[in-house]
Amino acid sequence: MELAESLEDMVTIPYPQHPHCATVLILDTSSSMNGTKIHELNEGLQIFTSELMADELARKRVDVAIITFGSQVDVVQEFTGIGEFTPPILMAHGFSPMGQAILKGVELVRERKEEYRNLGIDYYRPWIFVITDGYPTDMRRGDEMWNEVINAVHSGEADQKFLFWMLGVDPADMQILKEISPGNRNPLKLKEARFADMFIWLSKSLTKISDSRIGDSIMLESPIGPEGWGIISL
């Protein structure tokens, strides 16, 4: 038996010769999402997957994990390459433990970056993308969970550990979402459940990142209006 194995034999992340972009989708599946919204969210995930699969570089470089928050916080998809990703069918029920879900997303990103480093894989700044139609039911301004979440999001963004995005769907509490969001990036609001448009924007943004070099700065257009989210550093 050979003592040494090649990197190809040891690696569990596909295409280790490529830089990777870890993307966590944190999705509200509380009871208020029932009906049209959860249906269009599921359709959006299908579109997101198809768009990324259609791009050769994105297919090799984008890794996706999905966390839902409804009756509880669930990691319904651990990190996997888009080529191996099958969109889950989500159901709506329960409340909105958004704080716990965000902290879980930060934890997943930290663990994934450690895996990249251990395997010698280069990586772009990971993305954490939250979609909700409400407000967190597991924390209030100033309590312990609130302070932990605010610190994790704001310091993580400031220290360039990840890029954090929030998108609210009617009737989301946009003031709460703004306070959670990094100071340099306001949340955006969908006036209707136009998840298809948003997921097309997200897939195109990740495709643009996949075609860039680590450390580049790129301009991202807004998915819903002229205000945009500006220039981001990879």
N, C-alpha and C positions, 0 to 999 in steps of 0.2 A: 504493500500500500504506500503510495507516495505521501510524503510528509507535507509537501507544499501543494496548494491548490491555486489555480489561477483566479484572478478577480472575477472572471466570468462565472466560474463555478461557485464562488462564495456569495456573490451579490444577490440580493433579493429584490432590488429596485431595477426595473428595466432601463436599458439605455444609459448605463452609468457614465459613458463617455460624454454625455450631453449634460449641460446645466439644467437643473430642475426648478420648477416654480410650484411650491406647495400652496394649494388653495383650499381653504375651509369654508364651506357654505353652512351658515347657522340659520336654520329655517324655522319660522314660527308655524307650529302645527296645533295651536290651541283651537278650542271649539269655535272661536269667532272666524276662523279661516274656512269653516265648513262651507260646502256648496261650490259656487263658481270659483272662488279664490283658490281653494285647494286643488280643484281640477286644473286650473290654468297654471298653478305652480308645478304640478306634475308634467304638464305639457311643456312648460319652460325648461325643465330638467332634460327632457328628451331632445329639445332643440339645442340646448347648450352642449350636450354630448355629441350630437351629429355635427355641429359646427366645428368643434375642436377635432373630431375624428377626421374631418375633411382636410385638415392642414397637416402636412407631414411633420413639420417641426413641433407644432403644438402637441401632436399625438405622442411624441417622444419625450416632451419636456414638462408637460403639465400633469401634476399629481393632484387628485381631488379627494377630500374627505367631507362627509356630510354629518352634521349634528342637527337634531330636531329638538324643539322644546314645546311640550304640550302637557300631557299628564305627568311627564317626567322628562329629564334630559337623556336623550339616546344618541349614541354614536351609531348611526344606521349604516355608515360606510367608513371604514378605516381608510387611511391613505392608500390610493392605488393609482397607477397610471391610467390615463384616459383610454388607452387601448384595451384595458382589462375592466373598465368601469361599466356597470349596468345601472341605469337610473332606478332608484327604488320607487315604489308606489306609496305615496304618503297619505295618511289618514289624519283628520282633524279631530282633536278631543282635548279636554282639560284646560288648564290655565296657561300662564306664560312665564315659566321660570327662566327668564332671559339672562339674568345675572349668572346663574350656574352654567348656562350654555356658553356664554362668552368666556368665562374662566376655563371651561373645558376646551374651547377652541384655542385659547392661548397655550394651554398645556400640550395639545396635539401638535401645534406648530413647533414648540420647543423640542419635543421628542423627535419630530421629523427632521429638524435641522441637525440634531445630534446624530441621527442615522446617516444623514448625508456626510457629515464630517467624518464619522467612523469609517465610511466606505470611500472617502476621498472624492465625493461627488460635489461639484460646484453647484451653487444655487442662487437664484434671484431672491429678493425680499419676498417672503410669503405673503399671501393675501388672506385676510379674514373678512368675510362678507356676510352681514346680518340682514335678514329680511323679516319684517314684522308688520302686523296691522294693529298693534296695540301698545302696551307698555309692560315693563317687568312687574310681575306679581310676587316676586321673591325678594324684593329689596325696595327701600325707600330712601330718598335723599338723606344723606348723613348717617345711615346705619352702617353696620360693619360690612355687610355684603356690598353695599353701594360704594363705600370707600375703596374696598378691595378691587372692584371692577374698574372704577375710574382710574385708580393707580395703574392697574395692569394695562389698560388700553392706552392711556396718555403717555406713560413712561415707555411702553413697548413701541409706540409709534415714534416718540422723540428719540429713542435709542436705536431707531431703524431696525428693530427686530422683526417687524412686519408692517404691512399696510392695512389699515382698518377702515372699513366702509359700512355705512348703514343706509338702508333704504326702507322708508315707511310707506305702507299702503293704507289708504283710507280705512278706518278713522284713527290711524296711529297717532300717538302723542309726540308730535315733532319736537316740542321743547325738551322733553325727557331724552329723546334720541340725540338731540343736539348736545346736551350736557354730557352724555356718554361718549359721543364722538370726539376724536382729536380736535383741538382748537383750530387746526389749519384745514379742516375738511368738514363742512356741514353735511348733514344727511340730506338725501333727496327724497321727494315724495311722489309716489304714483297716485294720481287722482282716480285711476281705475286700475283694475287688476291686469295691467298690461305686462304680464310676466314674460311673454314671448319676446317683446322688444328689449326688455331689460337683460334677458339671458343672451340674446344676440349681441347686445353691447358688451356683456361680460366676456363672452367667448371671443369676440373680435379684439378686445383689450388684451386678453391673455395670449392670443395669437400674435399680436403686435409685440408683446413682451418676449415671446419665444423667438422672435426674429431679431431680437436686440442682444446686445452684449451686457454682461453684468457690470453695473456701474454707470450705464448710460442713463440719460434723462429723456423721458418721452412725454409728449402731450396727449392726454386722454380727453376726448370729447365727452360731453354729458350724454347720458342715455335718454334724457327726457326734456332737455331744454338748453338754452344758450349759456347758462352759467358755468357748466362744466365742473370738473374736479381738478383742472389745471395740470401742471407738470409734476411728474413723480420721478423719483430716482430709483433705479433698479439695483 
